[in-house]
């Protein structure tokens, strides 16, 4: 039984060495774009494009901020 465990352990160690050798040969990955920019672009795409929509959104945000500050 102990010989079986020893053989399994040796095979596992050999497999781990091969795996680490393989991973060590791979090129490093470079991020070509900034993920934060993607999030900002997605949020901006949700905002209104017209001046009237922007004005309505600004008024809504102002009203919410006023209500929050008024409660304190």
C-alpha positions in Angstrom: 0.0 0.0 0.0 2.8 2.5 0.9 4.5 1.6 -2.4 1.4 2.6 -4.3 1.2 5.9 -2.4 4.9 6.6 -3.0 4.4 5.9 -6.8 1.3 8.2 -6.9 3.3 10.9 -5.1 6.2 10.6 -7.5 3.9 10.8 -10.5 2.2 13.8 -9.0 5.6 15.5 -8.5 6.7 14.7 -12.1 3.4 16.1 -13.4 3.7 19.2 -11.4 7.3 19.8 -12.7 6.1 19.3 -16.3 3.2 21.7 -15.7 5.5 24.4 -14.2 8.0 24.0 -17.0 5.2 24.5 -19.5 3.8 27.5 -17.8 7.3 29.0 -17.5 7.7 28.9 -21.2 4.6 30.9 -22.0 4.7 34.5 -22.9 3.4 37.1 -20.5 0.0 38.5 -21.2 -0.3 42.3 -21.9 -3.5 44.1 -21.5 -3.9 46.2 -24.6 -6.7 48.4 -23.3 -7.7 49.7 -19.9 -10.7 47.9 -18.4 -11.7 51.0 -16.5 -12.2 52.8 -19.8 -14.6 50.1 -21.0 -16.7 50.6 -17.8 -16.7 54.4 -18.3 -17.7 54.1 -22.0 -20.6 51.7 -21.0 -21.8 54.2 -18.4 -21.6 57.1 -20.8 -23.5 55.2 -23.4 -26.4 55.0 -20.9 -26.5 58.8 -20.4 -28.8 60.9 -22.6 -27.4 62.4 -25.7 -29.7 65.4 -26.2 -29.4 68.6 -24.3 -32.9 68.2 -23.0 -32.1 64.8 -21.6 -28.9 66.0 -20.0 -30.8 68.9 -18.4 -33.5 66.5 -17.1 -30.8 64.2 -15.6 -29.0 67.1 -14.0 -32.2 68.4 -12.5 -33.0 64.9 -11.2 -29.6 64.4 -9.6 -29.8 67.9 -8.1 -33.2 67.2 -6.7 -32.0 63.9 -5.1 -29.0 65.6 -3.7 -31.2 68.4 -2.3 -33.5 65.9 -0.6 -30.6 64.0 0.9 -29.0 67.2 2.3 -32.3 68.4 3.5 -32.8 65.3 5.7 -29.5 65.9 7.6 
